[in-house]
């Protein structure tokens, strides 16, 4: 290892190349900054490599398998399909993940962004050291954006090894399990439970709170619970996981419900109880950067920490741990460094769960709107009355609009059903733009489309429902 190395001067440095880091780096370069990215593991971060993207690939594979298994509704007879798990995983890694991560690397090259692989440790507010396998180098910087992301939480009794895996391990199981236990029924747990259910596994979800997906309205969650029930997935709530006992062939999960000890045997157990910020052991205290009790870095509305030339974005700051939030904050930080007066505005932060059916929300829920003092109402339109949904044979769900009774201003919206992950963008734009219900009702939507349900929900809000 090199000792007493001479420091190399850099301009703007980004630590981490996930959705927050790589977007910040590219935008900073577009604004004329000379950018260097430090990455310790893989370009694209958790999202592109072992998170958002590969999970959606497996979810899609599960949907394809289900569609091939039974198309009798449409008069189509099929033979029982089989799945080559090795080929599925190869497609996920080499055709999906690699394509996107290599795309980020290409964009770095296009924008003349330097990439240094290694672990970064801050020495003070203007320098850091990068440790590699057999060497180390000190660098100085003018401005720094920390975008180090988060990692899965490991709970007592469930050390990540062997048949006990986190979400990363869950995406890379060597075979489709016959029995799978998922501890934690939030976004990640519910999505992967649904994926493996569709791929042929019997899944049991153990959730410590009274309900899975606590960030969504109960009428939305009810649709997911019903789908799980129809497919044989067991959902056990108020269940406290205690320990896992492994053998060469299986793992026994011990848990309690209402004080009563119970156990379940499975091929694997996946723990998805949340994530913690990657802010420890990187020298934040050496640079004088303030953090909360939870390890989150304190920032202002431009992502600036208490140290004027250092910024932080994504999972390591307060707010939802969402890739698109990190990307948004990355753009703001890059612009702040360039002297722009840009600031974050979380008026409408969309969130999506890719379960069956898809759930999406943006802006305020009805409860949140009332808590903020609005005289608000909810207006729903069911996909069961939408022509496109009927032709797709996907009629479960609804569009729900939250509006102010006084002037009709759209405060938020929720979509549960087909295409929810795409439809929520229109509602996000509408909330951000301060549109009202009449604006949506009078916007011409093409027919037949799922998007018409938004227009129809606006009609309901106006008191003139056309299609129900």
N, C-alpha and C positions, 0 to 999 in steps of 0.2 A: 504494500500500500504506500502511496506517495505521502510523504510527511513534509510540511512546510512548503506546500505548492504556492505558486504565484497566482493571485486572483485574476480572473478573466472578467472584464466589464461587459455587462449586458444592459439592454434598455428595458423593455417590458417583458416580464417573466410570468408564465402561467404554470402553476404546479397542479398537474392532473389534466388528462385529456378526454374526460367523459363529455357528456352533452353540454355541461356548463363550460368546462375548460376549453374544448376544441372550438366551440362557438365564440367564446371570448377571444381566443387567440386569432381566429380568422377575422373577426370584426375589427379587432385592434389593428391587424395588418392592413385591412381595407381602409382604415382611418389614417394610415401612414406611419404606424409605429413599427419598430423593428422588434419582432417577437421571438421568444424562445420558450418552448414547452418542455417541462420536466415530467416524465412519466415513469413510474416504477414497475408497472406490470404489463399493460397492454393498451395500445392506442384505441380510443373509443370508450374506455372505461367499462364499468360494470354494465351499463345499459346495453351497449352494442355487443358485448362479448358474453356476458353471463346473466343478463337481466331482461329488460324490456323486449329486445328483438328476438333472442332465441326462444323466450317463453311464448311469444306470439306465433313463432314458427311451429312449435309443438301444439299449440292450441288449434292452429289451422290444420295440422295433420290429423288431429283428433276429429275435427269437423268433417274432413274429407273421408275419414274412415266411417264415421256415422252415416254420411250421405250415401256411401257405397254399400253400406250394410242393408239399408231399407229405403227404396224409392218407390214402394208400392202405391203410395198416395198419388203418384203421377202416372200410374199404370206401367211402371218400369219394374221388371223382374230381374234381380241380380243374384249371382251366386255369392256365397259367404266370402267376403274378402279376407285376405291375410295381410299382415304387415311385416316387412323386413326392417326391424328396428335399427340395424346397423346402417342401412341405406337412409333411413329417416334421419338419424343423427348426422350422417355424412352430408346430407342435403342441408340440414340446419347449420352446420359449421362451415362448409365449403361454398355453398351457394348463397347463403343468407348472411351469416356473420362476417365471413371473409370479404364478401363484396362490399359491405358497408365500412368495415375497418380499413380496408385498402383504399376506399374512396376518401376517407378522412386523411390518410397519409398522402394521397395525391393532392388534396386541397392544401395541405401544409406546404407541399413542394411548390404548388402554383403560387402561393402567397409568400414564398421565401421565408417560411417559418422553420426555425431550427428545432430539431427534436433531440433531446438528451435523455437516454434511458438510465434510471437509477433512483435511489431514495434521496429526497431532499431534506436537509436539516437546517433550519434557520440559525445563524450565528448572532445576528442583530437585525436592526430594521433596514439594513441595506446590503446584507450579504447572507449567503447560505452555502452549504457544502452538499455536493452530490456524491453519494457513496455507491460505487459499483462493485462488482464481484471481487476484483483484485486491485482497485484503484480508487482514488478520491480526488475531487477537484473543487476549489473554492471559486465562487462567482459573486460579483456585486450586481446590484440592480437599481434602476431608478424607480420603477413601479412593479408591484407584485400582485397577482391575482391568485388567491388560494382556492382551488377547486378540487379538493381531495376526496369528496364523496363520503360514502358510508359503507358499513359492513354489517352482516347479520349479527344479531344478538344471540349469544350462546347462553342457555339457561342451565341452572344446576341440575345434574343428573342426566344431561343430554350433551355430552362432549361430542363435537363433530368428528367422528371417526367411524370407519366401518360402515355399518348399516344405519347409522345416525347421520343425517346430512342436512346441510343448509339449502337454501334455494339454488345455489350454484351446483351443488351435488345433485339436487333434485332434477336439474335440467340435463344431467349427464349420467343418469342411471345406466348400468350395463345392460339391463333388460327392462321390459315393462313388467312391473310387479303384479302379482296376483292380488296381494293385499298391501295397501299403503296407508299409513297413518300420517296425517298432516296436523301438526300442532300450531294453531293460530289460524283464525278465519278472517283475516283482513284481506287487502287487495291480493297480495302475492299468494297466500295460502288458498284462497277461494279460486283464483285463476288456475293454479297448478293442480288443485284437486279436480277441477272441471276438466282440464286437459287429460289427466291420467284416467279419469272416469270414461271419457270418450275414447281413449286408446285401449280400453278393455280392463282396467284395474278396478278392484273394489276398494273404494276409498272411505276412510273414516276421518272426519274432521273433529278435533278436540279444541274447543274455544273456551277460554277462561271467563269471558263476559257472558251476559245473557243472550247475546245475538252475534252472528257473524256480520261482517261489513258494517260496522257501527257508524261509518261516515255517510251512509246513504239512508234515505227515508225508508220507513218500514214497509210501505207499499211496494217499493222497488225490491227490497231484500226478499219479500215474500215470494216474488216470481222466481228468484234464484233458488230459494229453499224448495219450492215446488218442483223445479227442474231436477234438483239433486235427489229429491224423493222419488221421482219417476224413474230415475236412472239407477236407483239403489244405493246412492251415496248416503252414508250415515253422518248426521251432524249432531254432535253432543256438545251442548253449551253448559256454561258454569262448571266446566271440567278443568281441574288443576292437575297438570302433568307433574309427576313426581320423579320418575326414573325410567331408564331404559336398560334392559338386560339382554345382551347379545349372545348368540351362538354363531357357528359357522353358517347356519342356514336361515336364521330368522332373528327377530328382535321382539322382545316383549315390552310393551309400554304400560307402566303402572300409573294410574291416575285416580283422582277422587272427585266424586260428585255428591254434594250435600254431605260431606264428611264420610261417605262410604267408599272404601277402597275397591277399585276395579282394575282389570287389566285386559289388554288386547294384544294378540300376536300378529305380526306382519312381516313382510319381506324387508321393508325399509320404513323408517320414520323420518319425516322431513319437518324441521323446525322453522317456522316462519312467524315469529312473534314480534318482529320489528327490526330496526336497524339503528346503529349508533354512529355518530360522526367520526370520521377519521381525522381527529385533531390532536391526539395524544402522541407523545414521543416524536415531535417534529420541530421542537424548539420555539413554540409560540411564546412561551414565557421569556425566552432569551431576547425576542424582538419586542417584548412589552405589549403583546396583543391580549386584550381582555376576552375571556370566555365565560359562559354561564355555568351553572352547576351541572348542566347536562353535557358540557363540553362543546356547546355551540358558540361560534364566534359572534361577538356583538358587532353589528354594522349599522350604518345610517341608510337613508333611502337611495343612496348611490352604490351601496355595497362597500363603502369605505369603513375600515376598522378605526379604532381609536388612534392608530398609527397612520398618519396622513397619506403615505405612499403605498399602503398595503390594503388590498381589498379581499373580500371573501364572498363566495356564491354557492348556491346549491344546497346539498344536504347538510352542510356544516354551518348553515345559518338558520334562523328561525323560519317557520313556515312548513308547508307540505313538502315532503321529500319526493318531488316529481321531476322527471327529466326536463320537461318543457319549462318548468319554473327556473331550473338551473340555467337553461339556454337563454331565457329572457333576462335573468340577472346578469349573465355573462355579457350580453350586449350593452346593458346599462353601465357596467363597470368599465368596459372598454371605452365607451363614450365619455365617461367621467374623466378618465385618464387623459383623453384628448381635449378636455376643457369644456365639453358640452354640459348643459344643465339638465340632462336627462335624469329621471328618477323613477324608481319602481312604483307601480300602481297596481295593486292586486284587486281591483274592482271586480274582475271576473276571471278567476283562476279555474279553468276546467279540470275536472278529474274523471277518469274512466276506469272501470273494472271490466276486463274482458272475460266475463263469465258467461253463462247461458241463462237468460239473455244478457246482452251487454247492458251495463249501467253507466250513465254519464250525468254529470252535474256541473253547473257553472253559476257564478253569482251567489245569491242568497237562496236558502231553502225557505219555506213558509215560516218555520219556527225561528230561523235566524232573522228574517225580516221583521217579525213581530217583536223579537227581543230588541231590535234596534229602534223600535218605536213606530214602524210603519203600520198603517192600517191596510194590511196586505191580504190578498186572496190567491188561491190556487185554482187554475183552470186546466182540466185534463181532456185529452182526446185519445181514444183507444186505437191501437193499430188494428184491432178487429174490424174497424170501419174504414180502413185505408186500403184502396184498391191494389196498390203495389204489394203491400204486406200480405194480402190475401192470395195474390198470384204467386208469391214466394212460399206460401204455406208457413209463414212466420208471423202469426197474429197476436202473440203474447206481448203485453206491454203497452206503453202509452207515452205521450208527450205531456209534460206538465209545465205550465208557465206561472211564475210568481210575479204579481203586479201590484202596484199601488192603486188602491180603490179611488183615491182622490183624482189623479191625473192619468192613470193607466200606464205609468212608466214601468218598463220591464225591469224587475229587480233580480231575477234569476230564472233558471229553468232546469228541468231534469228530463232525461230521456231514458226509458227502459224498453229495450226491444231491438229489433233488427237495425243495424246501422247507427246505433246510438253514438258510437265513438266518432263518427263523421258528422252526424247531425248536430252535435253539441257545439260545433264551431260556429254555425249560423247564430245560435243563441248567445254565444260568447261575444260575437261582433255586435249583436243587438244591445246587449247589456253595456258593453264598453262605449257604444255610441250614444247611449241614453235614449234609445228608441222606446216608443210606447206600443201598446197592444194594437192600436189602429195601424201603425206602420207595418207591423207584421201581417195583419189581416189584409191589407191592401197591396202587399207585395205579391206579384204574380209568381206562383210556383208551378213548374212544369208538371204535367199529368201524363201517366200515373207515376208518382214518385213517393218515397217514404217522407221526403221533406214537406209534402203537402200536409202532413199531420201537424206541423208547426203552424201553418196558416189556419188549419181547422181549429187548433187549440186557441188561437187568437180570436177566431170567430166565437168560440165558446165564452171566452173572457168578455167579449163585447156584448154578449147576450143574444147573438144571432147565429146559433150553430146551424150549419148547412147540411152536414153529412151524418149527424146523429140526432 
